[in-house]
C-alpha cells in the first residue's frame, strides 16, 4: 500500500489497538508527523 502521498489521522493511538496501528505506520518508509494530546486521565472501565 502506497501511503507516501496520503494524510492519515489516527485517533486513539495510545489505546490497545491504536498502539499496534501506530507502530505499523511508524515502520513504513514515509515521512510522518506526530501530535499527541491527552486529558491526563486514564481510561475508566
C-alpha positions in Angstrom: 0.0 0.0 0.0 1.5 3.4 -1.0 0.8 5.9 1.7 3.5 8.4 0.7 1.0 10.9 -0.7 -1.7 10.3 1.8 -2.7 12.1 5.0 -3.7 9.8 7.9 -5.3 10.9 11.1 -5.2 8.2 13.8 -7.2 8.8 17.0 -6.8 6.5 19.9 -3.2 5.8 19.1 -2.3 5.1 22.7 -5.0 2.5 23.1 -4.8 -1.2 22.8 -5.5 -1.5 19.0 -4.3 2.0 18.1 -0.8 1.4 19.5 -0.4 -1.5 17.1 -1.6 0.6 14.2 0.8 3.4 15.3 3.8 1.1 15.3 3.0 -0.3 11.8 2.6 3.2 10.4 5.9 4.4 12.0 7.7 1.4 10.5 6.7 2.4 6.9 9.4 4.3 5.0 7.3 7.5 4.7 7.7 10.9 6.4 5.3 11.5 9.3 4.4 14.0 12.0 3.0 13.1 15.3 0.8 15.2 17.6 -0.1 13.7 21.0 -2.8 15.1 23.2 -4.1 13.8 26.5 -6.5 14.9 29.1 -4.2 13.5 31.7 -6.7 10.9 32.9 -6.5 7.1 32.5 -9.4 5.4 30.7 -12.1 4.1 33.0 -13.9 0.8 32.7 
